[in-house]
């Protein structure tokens, strides 16, 4: 679910910025640069969020694996 949310946030942000640029709401070069900087900051935050979710999921799975292994549920 977090993967879909991250991808959706990136795509939505990119789409909105490009629509604004095409419509001509932002006319100044300086505003273009600021928008692109904010866009990259958004990408970095989304990627960090995604990596955190992946790390937490993997950590939880490893903990469950060790718990199952200690209880001897595996067939020997």
PyMOL commands that place a pseudoatom at each C-alpha (Angstrom):
pseudoatom trace, name=CA, resn=UNK, resi=1, chain=A, elem=C, hetatm=0, pos=[0.000, 0.000, 0.000]
pseudoatom trace, name=CA, resn=UNK, resi=2, chain=A, elem=C, hetatm=0, pos=[2.810, 2.407, 0.832]
pseudoatom trace, name=CA, resn=UNK, resi=3, chain=A, elem=C, hetatm=0, pos=[4.392, 1.739, -2.555]
pseudoatom trace, name=CA, resn=UNK, resi=4, chain=A, elem=C, hetatm=0, pos=[1.191, 2.723, -4.338]
pseudoatom trace, name=CA, resn=UNK, resi=5, chain=A, elem=C, hetatm=0, pos=[0.821, 5.829, -2.184]
pseudoatom trace, name=CA, resn=UNK, resi=6, chain=A, elem=C, hetatm=0, pos=[4.393, 6.918, -2.906]
pseudoatom trace, name=CA, resn=UNK, resi=7, chain=A, elem=C, hetatm=0, pos=[4.052, 6.374, -6.655]
pseudoatom trace, name=CA, resn=UNK, resi=8, chain=A, elem=C, hetatm=0, pos=[0.697, 8.176, -6.684]
pseudoatom trace, name=CA, resn=UNK, resi=9, chain=A, elem=C, hetatm=0, pos=[2.165, 11.156, -4.813]
pseudoatom trace, name=CA, resn=UNK, resi=10, chain=A, elem=C, hetatm=0, pos=[5.065, 11.462, -7.252]
pseudoatom trace, name=CA, resn=UNK, resi=11, chain=A, elem=C, hetatm=0, pos=[2.859, 11.150, -10.335]
pseudoatom trace, name=CA, resn=UNK, resi=12, chain=A, elem=C, hetatm=0, pos=[0.242, 13.583, -9.030]
pseudoatom trace, name=CA, resn=UNK, resi=13, chain=A, elem=C, hetatm=0, pos=[2.840, 16.174, -8.093]
pseudoatom trace, name=CA, resn=UNK, resi=14, chain=A, elem=C, hetatm=0, pos=[4.550, 15.894, -11.481]
pseudoatom trace, name=CA, resn=UNK, resi=15, chain=A, elem=C, hetatm=0, pos=[1.257, 16.134, -13.348]
pseudoatom trace, name=CA, resn=UNK, resi=16, chain=A, elem=C, hetatm=0, pos=[0.074, 19.206, -11.429]
pseudoatom trace, name=CA, resn=UNK, resi=17, chain=A, elem=C, hetatm=0, pos=[3.376, 21.045, -11.915]
pseudoatom trace, name=CA, resn=UNK, resi=18, chain=A, elem=C, hetatm=0, pos=[3.409, 20.307, -15.646]
pseudoatom trace, name=CA, resn=UNK, resi=19, chain=A, elem=C, hetatm=0, pos=[-0.208, 21.392, -16.084]
pseudoatom trace, name=CA, resn=UNK, resi=20, chain=A, elem=C, hetatm=0, pos=[0.555, 24.680, -14.334]
pseudoatom trace, name=CA, resn=UNK, resi=21, chain=A, elem=C, hetatm=0, pos=[3.594, 25.228, -16.541]
pseudoatom trace, name=CA, resn=UNK, resi=22, chain=A, elem=C, hetatm=0, pos=[1.647, 24.449, -19.732]
pseudoatom trace, name=CA, resn=UNK, resi=23, chain=A, elem=C, hetatm=0, pos=[-1.248, 26.714, -18.784]
pseudoatom trace, name=CA, resn=UNK, resi=24, chain=A, elem=C, hetatm=0, pos=[1.227, 29.497, -18.148]
pseudoatom trace, name=CA, resn=UNK, resi=25, chain=A, elem=C, hetatm=0, pos=[0.382, 30.212, -14.558]
pseudoatom trace, name=CA, resn=UNK, resi=26, chain=A, elem=C, hetatm=0, pos=[4.063, 30.437, -13.768]
pseudoatom trace, name=CA, resn=UNK, resi=27, chain=A, elem=C, hetatm=0, pos=[5.782, 32.883, -16.115]
pseudoatom trace, name=CA, resn=UNK, resi=28, chain=A, elem=C, hetatm=0, pos=[9.042, 33.673, -14.380]
pseudoatom trace, name=CA, resn=UNK, resi=29, chain=A, elem=C, hetatm=0, pos=[12.203, 31.617, -14.886]
pseudoatom trace, name=CA, resn=UNK, resi=30, chain=A, elem=C, hetatm=0, pos=[12.908, 31.946, -11.176]
pseudoatom trace, name=CA, resn=UNK, resi=31, chain=A, elem=C, hetatm=0, pos=[9.537, 30.392, -10.372]
pseudoatom trace, name=CA, resn=UNK, resi=32, chain=A, elem=C, hetatm=0, pos=[10.327, 27.521, -12.767]
pseudoatom trace, name=CA, resn=UNK, resi=33, chain=A, elem=C, hetatm=0, pos=[13.572, 26.843, -10.912]
pseudoatom trace, name=CA, resn=UNK, resi=34, chain=A, elem=C, hetatm=0, pos=[11.859, 26.974, -7.526]
pseudoatom trace, name=CA, resn=UNK, resi=35, chain=A, elem=C, hetatm=0, pos=[9.181, 24.559, -8.752]
pseudoatom trace, name=CA, resn=UNK, resi=36, chain=A, elem=C, hetatm=0, pos=[11.756, 22.086, -9.992]
pseudoatom trace, name=CA, resn=UNK, resi=37, chain=A, elem=C, hetatm=0, pos=[13.657, 22.297, -6.702]
pseudoatom trace, name=CA, resn=UNK, resi=38, chain=A, elem=C, hetatm=0, pos=[10.433, 21.614, -4.786]
pseudoatom trace, name=CA, resn=UNK, resi=39, chain=A, elem=C, hetatm=0, pos=[9.660, 18.770, -7.163]
pseudoatom trace, name=CA, resn=UNK, resi=40, chain=A, elem=C, hetatm=0, pos=[13.012, 17.109, -6.480]
pseudoatom trace, name=CA, resn=UNK, resi=41, chain=A, elem=C, hetatm=0, pos=[12.562, 17.620, -2.738]
pseudoatom trace, name=CA, resn=UNK, resi=42, chain=A, elem=C, hetatm=0, pos=[9.189, 15.887, -3.051]
pseudoatom trace, name=CA, resn=UNK, resi=43, chain=A, elem=C, hetatm=0, pos=[10.801, 12.993, -4.931]
pseudoatom trace, name=CA, resn=UNK, resi=44, chain=A, elem=C, hetatm=0, pos=[13.508, 12.607, -2.297]
pseudoatom trace, name=CA, resn=UNK, resi=45, chain=A, elem=C, hetatm=0, pos=[10.976, 12.645, 0.549]
pseudoatom trace, name=CA, resn=UNK, resi=46, chain=A, elem=C, hetatm=0, pos=[8.788, 10.075, -1.212]
pseudoatom trace, name=CA, resn=UNK, resi=47, chain=A, elem=C, hetatm=0, pos=[11.757, 7.816, -1.877]
pseudoatom trace, name=CA, resn=UNK, resi=48, chain=A, elem=C, hetatm=0, pos=[12.903, 8.078, 1.742]
pseudoatom trace, name=CA, resn=UNK, resi=49, chain=A, elem=C, hetatm=0, pos=[9.370, 7.234, 2.858]
pseudoatom trace, name=CA, resn=UNK, resi=50, chain=A, elem=C, hetatm=0, pos=[9.262, 4.252, 0.519]
pseudoatom trace, name=CA, resn=UNK, resi=51, chain=A, elem=C, hetatm=0, pos=[12.642, 2.963, 1.700]
pseudoatom trace, name=CA, resn=UNK, resi=52, chain=A, elem=C, hetatm=0, pos=[11.546, 3.326, 5.323]
pseudoatom trace, name=CA, resn=UNK, resi=53, chain=A, elem=C, hetatm=0, pos=[8.420, 1.288, 4.633]
pseudoatom trace, name=CA, resn=UNK, resi=54, chain=A, elem=C, hetatm=0, pos=[10.436, -1.406, 2.873]
pseudoatom trace, name=CA, resn=UNK, resi=55, chain=A, elem=C, hetatm=0, pos=[12.907, -1.534, 5.774]
pseudoatom trace, name=CA, resn=UNK, resi=56, chain=A, elem=C, hetatm=0, pos=[10.120, -1.834, 8.351]
pseudoatom trace, name=CA, resn=UNK, resi=57, chain=A, elem=C, hetatm=0, pos=[8.407, -4.579, 6.355]
pseudoatom trace, name=CA, resn=UNK, resi=58, chain=A, elem=C, hetatm=0, pos=[11.625, -6.551, 5.991]
pseudoatom trace, name=CA, resn=UNK, resi=59, chain=A, elem=C, hetatm=0, pos=[12.442, -6.127, 9.685]
pseudoatom trace, name=CA, resn=UNK, resi=60, chain=A, elem=C, hetatm=0, pos=[9.002, -7.390, 10.679]
pseudoatom trace, name=CA, resn=UNK, resi=61, chain=A, elem=C, hetatm=0, pos=[9.321, -10.392, 8.373]
pseudoatom trace, name=CA, resn=UNK, resi=62, chain=A, elem=C, hetatm=0, pos=[12.751, -11.262, 9.785]
pseudoatom trace, name=CA, resn=UNK, resi=63, chain=A, elem=C, hetatm=0, pos=[11.401, -11.054, 13.342]
pseudoatom trace, name=CA, resn=UNK, resi=64, chain=A, elem=C, hetatm=0, pos=[8.511, -13.364, 12.442]
pseudoatom trace, name=CA, resn=UNK, resi=65, chain=A, elem=C, hetatm=0, pos=[10.927, -15.787, 10.762]
pseudoatom trace, name=CA, resn=UNK, resi=66, chain=A, elem=C, hetatm=0, pos=[13.161, -15.935, 13.860]
pseudoatom trace, name=CA, resn=UNK, resi=67, chain=A, elem=C, hetatm=0, pos=[10.150, -16.438, 16.115]
pseudoatom trace, name=CA, resn=UNK, resi=68, chain=A, elem=C, hetatm=0, pos=[8.895, -19.333, 13.973]
pseudoatom trace, name=CA, resn=UNK, resi=69, chain=A, elem=C, hetatm=0, pos=[12.406, -20.806, 13.853]
pseudoatom trace, name=CA, resn=UNK, resi=70, chain=A, elem=C, hetatm=0, pos=[12.775, -20.651, 17.656]
pseudoatom trace, name=CA, resn=UNK, resi=71, chain=A, elem=C, hetatm=0, pos=[9.420, -22.333, 18.220]
pseudoatom trace, name=CA, resn=UNK, resi=72, chain=A, elem=C, hetatm=0, pos=[10.493, -25.254, 16.028]
pseudoatom trace, name=CA, resn=UNK, resi=73, chain=A, elem=C, hetatm=0, pos=[7.566, -25.117, 13.655]
pseudoatom trace, name=CA, resn=UNK, resi=74, chain=A, elem=C, hetatm=0, pos=[9.737, -26.081, 10.689]
pseudoatom trace, name=CA, resn=UNK, resi=75, chain=A, elem=C, hetatm=0, pos=[9.794, -29.722, 9.684]
pseudoatom trace, name=CA, resn=UNK, resi=76, chain=A, elem=C, hetatm=0, pos=[13.213, -31.235, 10.304]
for i in range(1, 76): cmd.bond("trace and resi %d" % i, "trace and resi %d" % (i + 1))
show_as sticks, trace
zoom trace
